[in-house]
Amino acid sequence: MQDYIIVGGGSAGCVLANRLSADPSNRVLLLEAGGPDYRNDIFSIPASYSRPFRTAHDWAFQTEAQKHLHNRALYWPRGKVLGGSSSINAMIYIRGNRLDYDTWRDLGNPGWGFDDVLPYFKKAEHNERGESAHHGAGGPLNVADLRSPHPYTLRFLESCRSLGIPANEDFNGTEQDGCGLYQVTQKDGRRCSTAVAYLAPAMDRPNLAVKTHAPVSRVLFEGQQAIGVAYRQCGEEREARAEAEVILCGGAVSSPQLLLLSGVGPAGHLREQGVDVVADLPGMGENLQDHLAVPLLTLTRKGASLLQAERPWHLLQFYLRKRGWLTSNVGEGGAFVRTRPGLDAPDLQFHFVPAAVEDHGLSEPAGHGYTFVPTLVSVASRGWIGLRSTNPDWAPRIEPNYLEADEDLEVLLAGCELSRQLADQAALVPYRDREYLPGPEVRTPEQLRDYVRAHAGTLYHPAGTCKMGVDDLSVVDPQLRVREVDGLRVVDASIMPTVIRGNTNAPTIMIAEKAADIILSGRPQVTKAASA
Ligand SMILES: Cc1cc2nc3c(=O)[nH]c(=O)nc-3n(C[C@H](O)[C@H](O)[C@H](O)COP(=O)(O)OP(=O)(O)OC[C@H]3O[C@@H](n4cnc5c(N)ncnc54)[C@H](O)[C@@H]3O)c2cc1C
């Protein structure tokens, strides 16, 4: 018997496993569907970040055919390994905009405004630049400057500046707007996932048990009380009981799926699927938001792209000096911009990749080049996740409804136009051979809109499917307790009421840090009546 069962050892789950087991009187069990990471090079060498895609370490989800994207079904990689998606992500360390968290607070979530959550970002962080008003030092998560930024990336930043986008030395400081190199979750030139940062140092604790290859199939209830989980390991069906709480950290796809499989969700949908209803929560799986991004590829005639990262020189640099292009997080530089006047915060984020990358890096590149990846970060479209089957081995239905809201398309159109202006700046022109995608035949705004529909893909940030709040569609309350039941919380990217403006790993780690504090401090809990 344990006090806490944590389902999913990803970005959030590893944080909780560490923080809850720090008190030796708490017995903690972490169940992870994937395997261990073992500091394997496939995860730890930054530039090889797409290598786990479509392997056993990837859930490799697929969305429904997207009506507004020429009926394409999009591939969604998600980490299936200790560290979860933090073991396969691009390591960009971004917190989002102050406005994002103040919006969460104003939606009825006291304690989640920016000034409330900043201490948790800092608690998590060891920023190699040192402690400051904005940054922490001494936390488990190592945040570093890129060791060997690619010359193309530096040219990209020059282009941004010549177009009037101001330099920003710290996207997580006073201002988010501007252009700069991203800081990365790396240590000594290698990936610092939450498995590395939080779980590895806690693995030897006698009060923490970690089981891998142990997918959880449902939460067990006695009445409305969550008492444990059913899971599989070594081909056997097993059960584990929790004396205090079950905490779901399966991520924005799997946490709602698991709750639906357990009878917590919209009663109509559950009955349709033949699942007994434990609690009727109409918002379960709703409110899905993701960052849609569109790649624009230029082929170069000067300089070698990141494709050469595995050349002997860079291998030597990496293994002898912990430097060189193998330390690249691929999306090295970027910018946050506002595509029209009157906005309170950026609606577009740039990612710049010093290589011509297609199909998530899974297709043979057309040659040396670079890729602009303008990304929508102020998302108006909303989607949902629902059951396809009651068999937990079947992926759920994922319907992001990309570009359902017209304004989302207009932001990406502006991003395409801005990318072309950047490519035309003096800093990048000498490198250009030709624009490869969209290509010279795509000129008018209407043609560019069509290009977006034909080529846009996920930037891997699904969120919001178990949203925190106090309205009828919220799934968890501001203490992250699942409404209408007891002994059950969700702690992962799914609780975001609105997806933040930026990459979602650091915010998810912050959520878990704060959740650990809420759980351990046992602070007076908001009653269901008060949160209804
Ligand atoms: C390819 C890619 C690139 C990205 N790049 C960046 C980036 O550069 N910067 C950034 O900030 N963010 C990035 N992200 C997003 C970020 O990594 C995620 O938002 C974050 O990791 C989500 O954390 P989570 O805890 O919600 O879920 P996850 O980290 O995905 O963890 C969920 C865990 O639960 C496990 N699990 C699921 N279901 C079950 C079950 N039934 N039983 C047991 N275990 C289960 C999974 O295997 C996984 O380990 C990227 C994501 C991807 C996929």
The ligand as an ORCA input file, in Angstrom:
! r2SCAN-3c Opt
* xyz 0 1
  C       8.415     16.671    -29.958
  C       8.105     17.659    -28.857
  C       8.822     18.853    -28.794
  C       8.537     19.755    -27.773
  N       9.353     20.847    -27.598
  C       9.221     21.613    -26.481
  C      10.188     22.596    -26.150
  O      11.188     22.762    -26.827
  N       9.982     23.326    -25.030
  C       8.894     23.170    -24.257
  O       8.730     23.909    -23.278
  N       7.958     22.230    -24.544
  C       8.130     21.424    -25.608
  N       7.244     20.418    -25.842
  C       6.065     20.298    -24.985
  C       6.375     19.769    -23.594
  O       7.403     18.810    -23.631
  C       5.087     19.197    -22.996
  O       4.120     20.219    -22.915
  C       5.277     18.641    -21.599
  O       6.299     17.677    -21.588
  C       3.963     18.021    -21.118
  O       4.164     17.452    -19.866
  P       3.073     16.467    -19.242
  O       3.585     16.103    -17.906
  O       1.743     17.107    -19.350
  O       3.037     15.209    -20.212
  P       4.204     14.221    -20.646
  O       5.542     14.823    -20.367
  O       3.920     13.817    -22.039
  O       4.062     12.998    -19.653
  C       3.028     12.064    -19.658
  C       3.602     10.754    -19.185
  O       2.555      9.896    -18.819
  C       2.798      8.612    -19.364
  N       1.495      7.967    -19.520
  C       0.491      8.332    -20.334
  N      -0.567      7.512    -20.181
  C      -0.227      6.621    -19.226
  C      -0.892      5.526    -18.632
  N      -2.136      5.185    -18.986
  N      -0.243      4.809    -17.689
  C       1.017      5.149    -17.295
  N       1.697      6.168    -17.853
  C       1.084      6.902    -18.797
  C       3.507      8.907    -20.663
  O       4.201      7.782    -21.165
  C       4.411     10.053    -20.246
  O       5.630      9.598    -19.711
  C       7.489     19.493    -26.851
  C       6.781     18.297    -26.922
  C       7.089     17.365    -27.901
  C       6.323     16.075    -27.958
*
